[in-house]
Amino acid sequence: MKELKLCVVTTTSITIRSFLLEQLEFLYNNGFDVTVICDVDEELRRELPKGI
């Protein structure tokens, strides 16, 4: 079975935190390889599951 991959690109990390965090965690927990690209934000890095 193919691994499903998702890449989310935003200009600011607040977009991830405000609108996408729960969905990305759900997708990650259900087999997706999730990659996030945004500005550097150490706090967001700590909030995301280790594999994202």
LUMLUMDREN-2810 file (N, C-alpha, C; in Angstrom, 1 decimal):
<atoms>
<atom><aa>M</aa><ch>A</ch><at>N</at><xx>0.8</xx><yy>-1.2</yy><zz>0.0</zz></atom>
<atom><aa>M</aa><ch>A</ch><at>CA</at><xx>0.0</xx><yy>0.0</yy><zz>0.0</zz></atom>
<atom><aa>M</aa><ch>A</ch><at>C</at><xx>0.9</xx><yy>1.3</yy><zz>0.0</zz></atom>
<atom><aa>K</aa><ch>A</ch><at>N</at><xx>0.5</xx><yy>2.2</yy><zz>-0.8</zz></atom>
<atom><aa>K</aa><ch>A</ch><at>CA</at><xx>1.3</xx><yy>3.5</yy><zz>-0.9</zz></atom>
<atom><aa>K</aa><ch>A</ch><at>C</at><xx>1.1</xx><yy>4.3</yy><zz>0.4</zz></atom>
<atom><aa>E</aa><ch>A</ch><at>N</at><xx>2.2</xx><yy>4.9</yy><zz>0.8</zz></atom>
<atom><aa>E</aa><ch>A</ch><at>CA</at><xx>2.1</xx><yy>5.8</yy><zz>2.0</zz></atom>
<atom><aa>E</aa><ch>A</ch><at>C</at><xx>1.6</xx><yy>7.2</yy><zz>1.4</zz></atom>
<atom><aa>L</aa><ch>A</ch><at>N</at><xx>0.6</xx><yy>7.7</yy><zz>2.1</zz></atom>
<atom><aa>L</aa><ch>A</ch><at>CA</at><xx>0.0</xx><yy>9.0</yy><zz>1.7</zz></atom>
<atom><aa>L</aa><ch>A</ch><at>C</at><xx>0.8</xx><yy>10.1</yy><zz>2.3</zz></atom>
<atom><aa>K</aa><ch>A</ch><at>N</at><xx>1.1</xx><yy>11.1</yy><zz>1.5</zz></atom>
<atom><aa>K</aa><ch>A</ch><at>CA</at><xx>2.0</xx><yy>12.2</yy><zz>1.9</zz></atom>
<atom><aa>K</aa><ch>A</ch><at>C</at><xx>1.2</xx><yy>13.5</yy><zz>1.8</zz></atom>
<atom><aa>L</aa><ch>A</ch><at>N</at><xx>1.5</xx><yy>14.4</yy><zz>2.7</zz></atom>
<atom><aa>L</aa><ch>A</ch><at>CA</at><xx>0.8</xx><yy>15.7</yy><zz>2.7</zz></atom>
<atom><aa>L</aa><ch>A</ch><at>C</at><xx>1.9</xx><yy>16.8</yy><zz>3.1</zz></atom>
<atom><aa>C</aa><ch>A</ch><at>N</at><xx>1.9</xx><yy>17.8</yy><zz>2.3</zz></atom>
<atom><aa>C</aa><ch>A</ch><at>CA</at><xx>2.8</xx><yy>18.9</yy><zz>2.6</zz></atom>
<atom><aa>C</aa><ch>A</ch><at>C</at><xx>2.0</xx><yy>20.2</yy><zz>2.7</zz></atom>
<atom><aa>V</aa><ch>A</ch><at>N</at><xx>2.0</xx><yy>20.9</yy><zz>3.8</zz></atom>
<atom><aa>V</aa><ch>A</ch><at>CA</at><xx>1.3</xx><yy>22.1</yy><zz>4.0</zz></atom>
<atom><aa>V</aa><ch>A</ch><at>C</at><xx>2.3</xx><yy>23.3</yy><zz>4.1</zz></atom>
<atom><aa>V</aa><ch>A</ch><at>N</at><xx>2.1</xx><yy>24.3</yy><zz>3.2</zz></atom>
<atom><aa>V</aa><ch>A</ch><at>CA</at><xx>3.0</xx><yy>25.4</yy><zz>3.2</zz></atom>
<atom><aa>V</aa><ch>A</ch><at>C</at><xx>2.2</xx><yy>26.7</yy><zz>3.5</zz></atom>
<atom><aa>T</aa><ch>A</ch><at>N</at><xx>2.7</xx><yy>27.4</yy><zz>4.5</zz></atom>
<atom><aa>T</aa><ch>A</ch><at>CA</at><xx>2.1</xx><yy>28.7</yy><zz>4.9</zz></atom>
<atom><aa>T</aa><ch>A</ch><at>C</at><xx>3.2</xx><yy>29.7</yy><zz>5.2</zz></atom>
<atom><aa>T</aa><ch>A</ch><at>N</at><xx>2.9</xx><yy>31.0</yy><zz>5.1</zz></atom>
<atom><aa>T</aa><ch>A</ch><at>CA</at><xx>3.9</xx><yy>32.0</yy><zz>5.4</zz></atom>
<atom><aa>T</aa><ch>A</ch><at>C</at><xx>4.1</xx><yy>32.2</yy><zz>6.9</zz></atom>
<atom><aa>T</aa><ch>A</ch><at>N</at><xx>3.1</xx><yy>32.0</yy><zz>7.7</zz></atom>
<atom><aa>T</aa><ch>A</ch><at>CA</at><xx>3.2</xx><yy>32.2</yy><zz>9.1</zz></atom>
<atom><aa>T</aa><ch>A</ch><at>C</at><xx>2.8</xx><yy>31.0</yy><zz>9.9</zz></atom>
<atom><aa>S</aa><ch>A</ch><at>N</at><xx>3.4</xx><yy>30.7</yy><zz>11.0</zz></atom>
<atom><aa>S</aa><ch>A</ch><at>CA</at><xx>3.1</xx><yy>29.5</yy><zz>11.8</zz></atom>
<atom><aa>S</aa><ch>A</ch><at>C</at><xx>1.7</xx><yy>29.7</yy><zz>12.5</zz></atom>
<atom><aa>I</aa><ch>A</ch><at>N</at><xx>1.2</xx><yy>30.9</yy><zz>12.7</zz></atom>
<atom><aa>I</aa><ch>A</ch><at>CA</at><xx>-0.1</xx><yy>31.1</yy><zz>13.3</zz></atom>
<atom><aa>I</aa><ch>A</ch><at>C</at><xx>-1.2</xx><yy>30.5</yy><zz>12.5</zz></atom>
<atom><aa>T</aa><ch>A</ch><at>N</at><xx>-1.0</xx><yy>30.4</yy><zz>11.2</zz></atom>
<atom><aa>T</aa><ch>A</ch><at>CA</at><xx>-2.0</xx><yy>29.7</yy><zz>10.4</zz></atom>
<atom><aa>T</aa><ch>A</ch><at>C</at><xx>-2.1</xx><yy>28.2</yy><zz>10.7</zz></atom>
<atom><aa>I</aa><ch>A</ch><at>N</at><xx>-1.0</xx><yy>27.6</yy><zz>10.9</zz></atom>
<atom><aa>I</aa><ch>A</ch><at>CA</at><xx>-1.0</xx><yy>26.2</yy><zz>11.3</zz></atom>
<atom><aa>I</aa><ch>A</ch><at>C</at><xx>-1.6</xx><yy>26.0</yy><zz>12.7</zz></atom>
<atom><aa>R</aa><ch>A</ch><at>N</at><xx>-1.2</xx><yy>26.8</yy><zz>13.6</zz></atom>
<atom><aa>R</aa><ch>A</ch><at>CA</at><xx>-1.7</xx><yy>26.8</yy><zz>15.0</zz></atom>
<atom><aa>R</aa><ch>A</ch><at>C</at><xx>-3.2</xx><yy>27.0</yy><zz>15.1</zz></atom>
<atom><aa>S</aa><ch>A</ch><at>N</at><xx>-3.7</xx><yy>28.1</yy><zz>14.3</zz></atom>
<atom><aa>S</aa><ch>A</ch><at>CA</at><xx>-5.1</xx><yy>28.5</yy><zz>14.4</zz></atom>
<atom><aa>S</aa><ch>A</ch><at>C</at><xx>-6.1</xx><yy>27.6</yy><zz>13.7</zz></atom>
<atom><aa>F</aa><ch>A</ch><at>N</at><xx>-5.7</xx><yy>27.1</yy><zz>12.5</zz></atom>
<atom><aa>F</aa><ch>A</ch><at>CA</at><xx>-6.6</xx><yy>26.5</yy><zz>11.6</zz></atom>
<atom><aa>F</aa><ch>A</ch><at>C</at><xx>-6.4</xx><yy>25.0</yy><zz>11.3</zz></atom>
<atom><aa>L</aa><ch>A</ch><at>N</at><xx>-5.1</xx><yy>24.6</yy><zz>11.4</zz></atom>
<atom><aa>L</aa><ch>A</ch><at>CA</at><xx>-4.8</xx><yy>23.3</yy><zz>10.8</zz></atom>
<atom><aa>L</aa><ch>A</ch><at>C</at><xx>-4.2</xx><yy>22.2</yy><zz>11.8</zz></atom>
<atom><aa>L</aa><ch>A</ch><at>N</at><xx>-3.9</xx><yy>22.7</yy><zz>13.0</zz></atom>
<atom><aa>L</aa><ch>A</ch><at>CA</at><xx>-3.2</xx><yy>21.8</yy><zz>13.9</zz></atom>
<atom><aa>L</aa><ch>A</ch><at>C</at><xx>-3.9</xx><yy>20.5</yy><zz>14.2</zz></atom>
<atom><aa>E</aa><ch>A</ch><at>N</at><xx>-5.2</xx><yy>20.6</yy><zz>14.5</zz></atom>
<atom><aa>E</aa><ch>A</ch><at>CA</at><xx>-6.0</xx><yy>19.4</yy><zz>14.9</zz></atom>
<atom><aa>E</aa><ch>A</ch><at>C</at><xx>-6.1</xx><yy>18.4</yy><zz>13.6</zz></atom>
<atom><aa>Q</aa><ch>A</ch><at>N</at><xx>-6.3</xx><yy>19.0</yy><zz>12.5</zz></atom>
<atom><aa>Q</aa><ch>A</ch><at>CA</at><xx>-6.5</xx><yy>18.2</yy><zz>11.3</zz></atom>
<atom><aa>Q</aa><ch>A</ch><at>C</at><xx>-5.2</xx><yy>17.5</yy><zz>10.9</zz></atom>
<atom><aa>L</aa><ch>A</ch><at>N</at><xx>-4.0</xx><yy>18.2</yy><zz>11.1</zz></atom>
<atom><aa>L</aa><ch>A</ch><at>CA</at><xx>-2.7</xx><yy>17.6</yy><zz>10.8</zz></atom>
<atom><aa>L</aa><ch>A</ch><at>C</at><xx>-2.4</xx><yy>16.5</yy><zz>11.8</zz></atom>
<atom><aa>E</aa><ch>A</ch><at>N</at><xx>-2.8</xx><yy>16.7</yy><zz>13.0</zz></atom>
<atom><aa>E</aa><ch>A</ch><at>CA</at><xx>-2.6</xx><yy>15.6</yy><zz>14.0</zz></atom>
<atom><aa>E</aa><ch>A</ch><at>C</at><xx>-3.4</xx><yy>14.4</yy><zz>13.7</zz></atom>
<atom><aa>F</aa><ch>A</ch><at>N</at><xx>-4.7</xx><yy>14.6</yy><zz>13.3</zz></atom>
<atom><aa>F</aa><ch>A</ch><at>CA</at><xx>-5.6</xx><yy>13.5</yy><zz>12.9</zz></atom>
<atom><aa>F</aa><ch>A</ch><at>C</at><xx>-5.0</xx><yy>12.8</yy><zz>11.7</zz></atom>
<atom><aa>L</aa><ch>A</ch><at>N</at><xx>-4.6</xx><yy>13.5</yy><zz>10.7</zz></atom>
<atom><aa>L</aa><ch>A</ch><at>CA</at><xx>-4.0</xx><yy>12.8</yy><zz>9.5</zz></atom>
<atom><aa>L</aa><ch>A</ch><at>C</at><xx>-2.8</xx><yy>12.1</yy><zz>9.8</zz></atom>
<atom><aa>Y</aa><ch>A</ch><at>N</at><xx>-1.9</xx><yy>12.6</yy><zz>10.6</zz></atom>
<atom><aa>Y</aa><ch>A</ch><at>CA</at><xx>-0.7</xx><yy>11.9</yy><zz>11.0</zz></atom>
<atom><aa>Y</aa><ch>A</ch><at>C</at><xx>-1.0</xx><yy>10.7</yy><zz>11.8</zz></atom>
<atom><aa>N</aa><ch>A</ch><at>N</at><xx>-1.9</xx><yy>10.7</yy><zz>12.7</zz></atom>
<atom><aa>N</aa><ch>A</ch><at>CA</at><xx>-2.3</xx><yy>9.6</yy><zz>13.5</zz></atom>
<atom><aa>N</aa><ch>A</ch><at>C</at><xx>-3.0</xx><yy>8.5</yy><zz>12.7</zz></atom>
<atom><aa>N</aa><ch>A</ch><at>N</at><xx>-3.5</xx><yy>8.9</yy><zz>11.4</zz></atom>
<atom><aa>N</aa><ch>A</ch><at>CA</at><xx>-4.2</xx><yy>7.9</yy><zz>10.6</zz></atom>
<atom><aa>N</aa><ch>A</ch><at>C</at><xx>-3.4</xx><yy>7.6</yy><zz>9.3</zz></atom>
<atom><aa>G</aa><ch>A</ch><at>N</at><xx>-2.0</xx><yy>7.6</yy><zz>9.5</zz></atom>
<atom><aa>G</aa><ch>A</ch><at>CA</at><xx>-1.2</xx><yy>7.0</yy><zz>8.4</zz></atom>
<atom><aa>G</aa><ch>A</ch><at>C</at><xx>-0.6</xx><yy>8.0</yy><zz>7.4</zz></atom>
<atom><aa>F</aa><ch>A</ch><at>N</at><xx>-0.9</xx><yy>9.3</yy><zz>7.5</zz></atom>
<atom><aa>F</aa><ch>A</ch><at>CA</at><xx>-0.3</xx><yy>10.2</yy><zz>6.5</zz></atom>
<atom><aa>F</aa><ch>A</ch><at>C</at><xx>1.1</xx><yy>10.6</yy><zz>7.0</zz></atom>
<atom><aa>D</aa><ch>A</ch><at>N</at><xx>2.0</xx><yy>10.8</yy><zz>6.0</zz></atom>
<atom><aa>D</aa><ch>A</ch><at>CA</at><xx>3.3</xx><yy>11.4</yy><zz>6.2</zz></atom>
<atom><aa>D</aa><ch>A</ch><at>C</at><xx>3.1</xx><yy>12.9</yy><zz>6.1</zz></atom>
<atom><aa>V</aa><ch>A</ch><at>N</at><xx>3.1</xx><yy>13.7</yy><zz>7.2</zz></atom>
<atom><aa>V</aa><ch>A</ch><at>CA</at><xx>2.7</xx><yy>15.1</yy><zz>7.1</zz></atom>
<atom><aa>V</aa><ch>A</ch><at>C</at><xx>4.0</xx><yy>15.9</yy><zz>7.3</zz></atom>
<atom><aa>T</aa><ch>A</ch><at>N</at><xx>4.2</xx><yy>16.9</yy><zz>6.4</zz></atom>
<atom><aa>T</aa><ch>A</ch><at>CA</at><xx>5.3</xx><yy>17.9</yy><zz>6.4</zz></atom>
<atom><aa>T</aa><ch>A</ch><at>C</at><xx>4.7</xx><yy>19.3</yy><zz>6.5</zz></atom>
<atom><aa>V</aa><ch>A</ch><at>N</at><xx>5.2</xx><yy>20.1</yy><zz>7.4</zz></atom>
<atom><aa>V</aa><ch>A</ch><at>CA</at><xx>4.8</xx><yy>21.5</yy><zz>7.5</zz></atom>
<atom><aa>V</aa><ch>A</ch><at>C</at><xx>5.9</xx><yy>22.4</yy><zz>7.1</zz></atom>
<atom><aa>I</aa><ch>A</ch><at>N</at><xx>5.7</xx><yy>23.4</yy><zz>6.3</zz></atom>
<atom><aa>I</aa><ch>A</ch><at>CA</at><xx>6.7</xx><yy>24.4</yy><zz>5.9</zz></atom>
<atom><aa>I</aa><ch>A</ch><at>C</at><xx>6.1</xx><yy>25.8</yy><zz>6.3</zz></atom>
<atom><aa>C</aa><ch>A</ch><at>N</at><xx>6.8</xx><yy>26.5</yy><zz>7.1</zz></atom>
<atom><aa>C</aa><ch>A</ch><at>CA</at><xx>6.3</xx><yy>27.9</yy><zz>7.5</zz></atom>
<atom><aa>C</aa><ch>A</ch><at>C</at><xx>7.5</xx><yy>28.6</yy><zz>8.1</zz></atom>
<atom><aa>D</aa><ch>A</ch><at>N</at><xx>7.3</xx><yy>29.8</yy><zz>8.7</zz></atom>
<atom><aa>D</aa><ch>A</ch><at>CA</at><xx>8.4</xx><yy>30.5</yy><zz>9.3</zz></atom>
<atom><aa>D</aa><ch>A</ch><at>C</at><xx>8.8</xx><yy>29.7</yy><zz>10.5</zz></atom>
<atom><aa>V</aa><ch>A</ch><at>N</at><xx>10.0</xx><yy>30.0</yy><zz>11.0</zz></atom>
<atom><aa>V</aa><ch>A</ch><at>CA</at><xx>10.6</xx><yy>29.4</yy><zz>12.2</zz></atom>
<atom><aa>V</aa><ch>A</ch><at>C</at><xx>9.8</xx><yy>29.7</yy><zz>13.4</zz></atom>
<atom><aa>D</aa><ch>A</ch><at>N</at><xx>9.3</xx><yy>28.7</yy><zz>14.1</zz></atom>
<atom><aa>D</aa><ch>A</ch><at>CA</at><xx>8.6</xx><yy>28.9</yy><zz>15.4</zz></atom>
<atom><aa>D</aa><ch>A</ch><at>C</at><xx>8.8</xx><yy>27.7</yy><zz>16.3</zz></atom>
<atom><aa>E</aa><ch>A</ch><at>N</at><xx>9.7</xx><yy>27.9</yy><zz>17.3</zz></atom>
<atom><aa>E</aa><ch>A</ch><at>CA</at><xx>10.1</xx><yy>26.8</yy><zz>18.2</zz></atom>
<atom><aa>E</aa><ch>A</ch><at>C</at><xx>8.9</xx><yy>26.3</yy><zz>19.0</zz></atom>
<atom><aa>E</aa><ch>A</ch><at>N</at><xx>8.0</xx><yy>27.2</yy><zz>19.3</zz></atom>
<atom><aa>E</aa><ch>A</ch><at>CA</at><xx>6.8</xx><yy>26.8</yy><zz>20.1</zz></atom>
<atom><aa>E</aa><ch>A</ch><at>C</at><xx>5.9</xx><yy>25.9</yy><zz>19.3</zz></atom>
<atom><aa>L</aa><ch>A</ch><at>N</at><xx>5.7</xx><yy>26.2</yy><zz>18.1</zz></atom>
<atom><aa>L</aa><ch>A</ch><at>CA</at><xx>4.9</xx><yy>25.3</yy><zz>17.2</zz></atom>
<atom><aa>L</aa><ch>A</ch><at>C</at><xx>5.6</xx><yy>24.0</yy><zz>17.0</zz></atom>
<atom><aa>R</aa><ch>A</ch><at>N</at><xx>6.9</xx><yy>24.0</yy><zz>16.9</zz></atom>
<atom><aa>R</aa><ch>A</ch><at>CA</at><xx>7.7</xx><yy>22.7</yy><zz>16.8</zz></atom>
<atom><aa>R</aa><ch>A</ch><at>C</at><xx>7.4</xx><yy>21.8</yy><zz>18.0</zz></atom>
<atom><aa>R</aa><ch>A</ch><at>N</at><xx>7.3</xx><yy>22.4</yy><zz>19.2</zz></atom>
<atom><aa>R</aa><ch>A</ch><at>CA</at><xx>7.0</xx><yy>21.6</yy><zz>20.4</zz></atom>
<atom><aa>R</aa><ch>A</ch><at>C</at><xx>5.6</xx><yy>21.1</yy><zz>20.4</zz></atom>
<atom><aa>E</aa><ch>A</ch><at>N</at><xx>4.7</xx><yy>21.9</yy><zz>19.8</zz></atom>
<atom><aa>E</aa><ch>A</ch><at>CA</at><xx>3.3</xx><yy>21.5</yy><zz>19.8</zz></atom>
<atom><aa>E</aa><ch>A</ch><at>C</at><xx>2.9</xx><yy>20.4</yy><zz>18.8</zz></atom>
<atom><aa>L</aa><ch>A</ch><at>N</at><xx>3.7</xx><yy>20.3</yy><zz>17.7</zz></atom>
<atom><aa>L</aa><ch>A</ch><at>CA</at><xx>3.4</xx><yy>19.3</yy><zz>16.7</zz></atom>
<atom><aa>L</aa><ch>A</ch><at>C</at><xx>3.9</xx><yy>17.9</yy><zz>17.2</zz></atom>
<atom><aa>P</aa><ch>A</ch><at>N</at><xx>3.2</xx><yy>16.9</yy><zz>16.8</zz></atom>
<atom><aa>P</aa><ch>A</ch><at>CA</at><xx>3.6</xx><yy>15.5</yy><zz>17.2</zz></atom>
<atom><aa>P</aa><ch>A</ch><at>C</at><xx>5.0</xx><yy>15.3</yy><zz>16.6</zz></atom>
<atom><aa>K</aa><ch>A</ch><at>N</at><xx>5.8</xx><yy>14.5</yy><zz>17.2</zz></atom>
<atom><aa>K</aa><ch>A</ch><at>CA</at><xx>7.2</xx><yy>14.3</yy><zz>16.8</zz></atom>
<atom><aa>K</aa><ch>A</ch><at>C</at><xx>7.4</xx><yy>14.0</yy><zz>15.3</zz></atom>
<atom><aa>G</aa><ch>A</ch><at>N</at><xx>6.5</xx><yy>13.2</yy><zz>14.7</zz></atom>
<atom><aa>G</aa><ch>A</ch><at>CA</at><xx>6.7</xx><yy>12.8</yy><zz>13.3</zz></atom>
<atom><aa>G</aa><ch>A</ch><at>C</at><xx>6.4</xx><yy>13.9</yy><zz>12.3</zz></atom>
<atom><aa>I</aa><ch>A</ch><at>N</at><xx>5.8</xx><yy>15.0</yy><zz>12.7</zz></atom>
<atom><aa>I</aa><ch>A</ch><at>CA</at><xx>5.4</xx><yy>16.0</yy><zz>11.7</zz></atom>
<atom><aa>I</aa><ch>A</ch><at>C</at><xx>6.5</xx><yy>17.0</yy><zz>11.6</zz></atom>
</atoms>
